[in-house]
């Protein structure tokens, strides 16, 4: 679908006009703006949730840009350490980077958007100097409590310059699932070489746009994610900043991610064959063809109808449905599909910061996981489907009374 000229937007990376719609999910509240009980009689702000693709550089992006502090503030409720599988991933990453780049006590590691210290704690254990840069007070406090030195601020050129002037140059500069969260992608990437040692390495992980498309992962689209990334779209952004991507890996995390390795354009790191292989793969999969993006929206509408049909049928048969995981992706799913307490009684989550609150938009209450074992519902709808194996293992007891696990993405599936 193309957008009429009167509603034109421009690409935030290359400046070209945006005319190709990727998917329009209507109006939605901010995904992590959980509602306290005292505020249940107040309204919420809803914003357009519409992703478009740039036909010049192929960057997928939201049309509506909310200020970063709308999402990242002192009461931020996403803590990385509540996923045991994510901690395993972080610890493995640290071991791999130490081995590959010979990091030791003379090295400097800096993580952008370090959250609650979920990853840097493993560098601390190895006595490798590290620093987290994290804008949210709630997670920064948790990181400091773990013994992870943390600077509470947004990462930008000013922060990079201040750290560089203080003598801190990063041998390893990393950022996991942060690149999509910054409205000024050019400015953010341009700040990295300021802080990077001459032969230093940047690693960034992010959900891969290709996996979003093939896996019907429309629920990963929410206001906190300004961009939906591919290697194709990032190469010119890095080149403009004087950086070079010299390696890329595929990861299973978050439904399918990429880890890219970057360095100064003139650094000695040799480019691997994986870079051109991934670029060729993205082209052959259609990421430089507008038709690929146009077709996605109809598949999303079909998935919505299928999920609603399943829920309607379950309720007509007297079944009680609850959700697991008060995740941002679940809020996109519920708000786009119009799912409220008429379908889902409550959602459970391990994070105490979310318990006792209500999901934005749908106003479904959040309770601790052990409530499921007392209440014995018929269906447990897994909202963070990317960690479904972890959830099924943790909640296996629901099968004692005939309870079923249901996964909505990439298609409505009852797990046997």
LINHU-V144663 format. One record per residue. SS is DSSP state (a for helix, b for strand, c for the rest). PHI is phi in whole degrees, -180 to 180 (999 if undefined). OMEGA is omega in radians with two decimals (* if undefined). Layout:
BEGIN
ss->[SS:SS]
phi->[PHI:PHI]
omega->[OMEGA:OMEGA]
END
This chain:
BEGIN
ss->[c:b:c:c:a:a:a:c:b:b:c:c:c:c:c:c:b:b:c:b:b:b:b:b:b:b:b:b:c:c:c:c:c:c:b:c:a:a:a:c:c:c:c:c:c:c:b:b:b:b:b:b:b:c:c:c:c:c:c:b:b:b:c:c:c:c:c:a:a:a:a:c:c:c:c:c:c:c:c:a:a:a:c:a:a:a:a:a:a:a:a:a:a:a:a:a:a:a:a:a:a:c:c:c:c:c:c:c:b:b:b:b:c:c:c:c:c:c:c:a:a:a:a:a:a:c:c:c:c:b:b:b:b:c:c:c:a:a:a:a:a:a:a:a:a:c:c:c:c:b:b:c:c:c:c:c:a:a:a:a:a:a:a:a:a:c:c:c:c:b:b:b:b:b:b:b:c:c:a:a:a:c:c:c:a:a:a:a:a:a:a:a:a:a:a:b:b:b:b:b:b:b:b:b:b:b:b:b:a:a:a:a:a:a:c:c:c:a:a:a:c:c:c:c:c:c:b:b:b:c:a:a:a:a:a:a:a:a:a:a:c:c:b:b:b:b:b:b:b:b:b:c:a:a:a:c:b:b:b:b:b:b:b:b:c:c:c:c:c:c:c:c:a:a:a:a:a:a:a:a:a:a:a:a:c:c:c:c:c:a:a:a:a:a:a:a:a:a:a:a:a:a:a:a:a:a:a:a:a:a:a:a:a:a:a:a:c:c:c:c:b:b:b:b:c:c:c:a:a:a:a:a:a:a:a:a:a:c:c:c:c:c:c:c:c:b:b:b:c:c:c:c:c:c:c:c:c:b:c:c:c:c:c:c:b:b:b:c:c:a:a:a:a:a:a:c:c:c:b:b:b:b:c:c:a:a:a:a:a:a:a:a:a:a:c:a:a:a:a:a:a:c:c:b:b:b:b:c:c:c:c:c:b:b:b:c]
phi->[999:-102:-102:-58:-55:-67:-114:-68:-127:-125:-64:-83:-104:-109:87:-67:-68:-99:-126:-106:-79:-94:-160:-112:-99:77:-101:-151:-76:-63:-65:-107:-88:-64:-103:-76:-59:-67:-105:-65:-95:-106:-80:-126:-85:-114:-130:-59:-124:-130:-103:-127:-120:-85:-78:-90:-116:68:-86:-91:-154:-78:-79:-97:-112:-90:-58:-59:-75:-66:-100:-109:-145:-65:-106:-57:-110:-94:-116:-63:-73:-78:-106:-66:-68:-70:-66:-61:-60:-66:-66:-66:-58:-60:-61:-67:-69:-60:-70:-70:-113:53:-73:-149:-70:-94:-89:-128:-111:-130:-110:-90:61:-81:53:-96:82:-54:-102:-64:-57:-79:-72:-59:-61:-91:60:-97:-56:-149:-147:-102:-114:-141:-80:-98:-64:-62:-78:-62:-62:-64:-66:-60:-64:-85:86:-99:-59:-138:-100:-87:-168:-78:-85:-156:-63:-64:-62:-61:-65:-63:-67:-64:-66:-80:96:-97:-116:-85:-76:-135:-115:-127:-154:-105:56:-120:-61:-76:-95:-112:-66:-102:-66:-66:-65:-65:-67:-65:-76:-65:-63:-60:-98:-92:-62:-53:-109:-70:-125:-105:-124:-131:-115:-160:-59:-85:-53:-61:-72:-59:-70:-70:-98:57:-85:-65:-73:-84:-92:-155:-61:-70:-100:-76:-131:-132:-107:-134:-64:-55:-74:-85:-54:-68:-64:-70:-61:-61:-88:78:-117:-133:-88:-110:-158:-150:-131:-95:-130:-82:-66:53:80:122:-124:-113:-117:-104:-114:-125:-157:-58:-56:-97:-71:-86:-63:-81:-73:-91:-67:-64:-65:-68:-63:-70:-61:-63:-64:-65:-67:-66:-84:99:-74:-115:-126:-54:-62:-60:-75:-64:-74:-65:-59:-68:-66:-66:-63:-64:-63:-59:-63:-64:-66:-65:-63:-63:-67:-62:-63:-63:-68:-65:-94:78:-86:-103:-121:-131:-112:-119:97:-82:-90:-58:-64:-66:-68:-62:-58:-64:-72:-67:-86:71:-96:-129:-72:-71:-113:-117:-68:-165:-125:-109:-154:-76:-81:-60:-67:-98:-65:85:-105:-129:-65:-64:84:-75:59:-78:-72:-109:-129:-72:-57:-64:-63:-61:-67:-82:-86:55:-73:-84:-131:-113:-85:-84:-84:-82:-61:-69:-121:-61:-64:-63:-69:-60:-66:-68:-110:-56:-62:-67:-72:-63:-111:86:-67:-123:-91:-126:-115:-86:-125:-84:-152:-62:-137:-95:-82:-91]
omega->[3.06:-3.08:3.13:-3.12:-3.11:3.12:-3.04:3.03:-3.13:-3.12:-3.11:3.06:-3.04:3.09:-3.13:3.09:3.11:3.13:-3.05:3.09:3.03:3.03:3.12:-3.09:3.05:3.13:-3.10:3.02:3.08:-2.90:-3.13:3.12:-3.11:-3.01:3.06:-3.10:-3.12:-3.09:-3.07:3.14:3.08:3.11:3.08:3.06:3.07:-3.10:3.06:3.09:-3.01:3.11:3.10:3.13:3.10:-3.11:3.11:-3.09:3.06:3.03:3.08:-3.00:3.06:3.09:-3.09:-3.10:3.07:3.11:-3.11:-3.11:2.96:-3.09:-2.99:-3.02:-3.02:-3.12:3.14:-2.96:3.13:3.10:-3.04:-2.99:3.13:3.05:-3.13:3.13:3.10:3.08:3.08:3.11:-3.11:-3.13:3.11:3.10:-3.11:3.12:-3.12:-3.11:3.10:-3.12:-3.04:-3.03:3.05:3.12:-3.13:-3.07:3.08:-3.09:3.05:3.10:3.07:3.09:3.06:-3.08:-3.01:3.06:-3.02:3.12:-3.08:-3.08:-3.06:3.10:-3.13:2.97:3.09:3.14:3.12:3.14:3.04:-3.08:-3.12:3.12:3.02:3.03:-2.96:-3.05:-3.02:-3.05:-3.06:-3.13:3.11:3.09:3.13:3.12:3.12:3.11:3.07:-3.10:-3.14:3.10:-3.02:3.04:-3.08:3.12:2.99:3.06:3.06:-3.09:3.14:3.11:-3.14:3.14:3.13:3.13:-3.14:3.13:3.12:3.10:-3.13:3.02:-3.00:2.94:3.02:3.10:-3.02:3.07:-3.14:3.08:3.09:-3.01:3.13:-3.01:-3.06:-3.07:3.13:-3.05:3.12:-3.14:-3.13:-3.14:-3.14:3.12:-3.04:-3.12:3.10:-3.03:-3.01:3.05:-3.04:3.11:3.14:-3.08:3.00:2.93:3.09:3.05:3.14:3.04:-3.06:3.12:-3.11:3.12:3.05:-3.10:-3.07:-3.12:3.11:-2.98:-3.10:-3.10:3.04:3.07:3.04:-2.93:3.14:3.10:3.14:-3.03:3.10:-2.67:3.02:3.06:3.13:-3.09:-3.04:-3.10:-3.14:3.10:3.13:-3.13:3.13:-3.13:-3.11:-3.13:-3.12:3.06:-3.04:3.09:3.10:3.09:2.98:-3.11:3.10:-3.02:3.08:3.09:3.14:-3.06:2.95:2.90:3.12:3.11:-3.13:3.11:3.00:-3.09:-3.10:-3.13:-3.01:-3.08:-3.09:3.11:3.13:3.11:-3.09:-3.10:-3.13:3.10:3.14:3.10:3.11:-3.14:-3.14:3.12:-3.12:3.12:3.04:-3.09:3.02:3.13:-3.12:-3.10:3.11:-3.10:-3.14:-3.08:-3.04:-3.04:-3.13:3.09:3.09:3.12:3.10:3.13:3.11:-3.14:-3.13:-3.14:3.13:3.10:3.11:-3.10:3.11:3.14:3.14:-3.13:3.11:3.10:3.02:-3.10:3.08:-3.04:3.00:-3.13:3.01:3.06:3.09:-3.05:3.11:-3.13:3.09:3.12:3.04:-3.14:-3.08:-3.07:3.11:-3.09:-3.14:-3.10:3.10:-3.09:3.04:3.09:-3.02:-3.05:-3.13:3.07:3.10:-3.13:-3.11:-3.06:-3.14:-3.13:3.13:-3.09:-3.12:3.08:-3.08:-3.14:3.11:3.11:-3.08:-3.13:3.06:-3.08:3.12:-3.11:3.11:-3.07:-3.09:3.12:3.14:-3.10:3.08:-2.99:3.09:3.07:-3.13:-3.07:3.04:-3.10:-3.09:-3.09:3.02:-3.03:-3.14:3.07:-3.07:-3.13:3.09:-3.11:3.13:3.12:-3.12:-3.02:-3.07:-3.11:-3.12:3.14:3.12:3.11:3.10:3.10:-3.10:3.00:3.11:3.10:-3.07:-3.02:0.13:3.05:-3.14:-3.05:3.01:-3.11:-3.11:*]
END
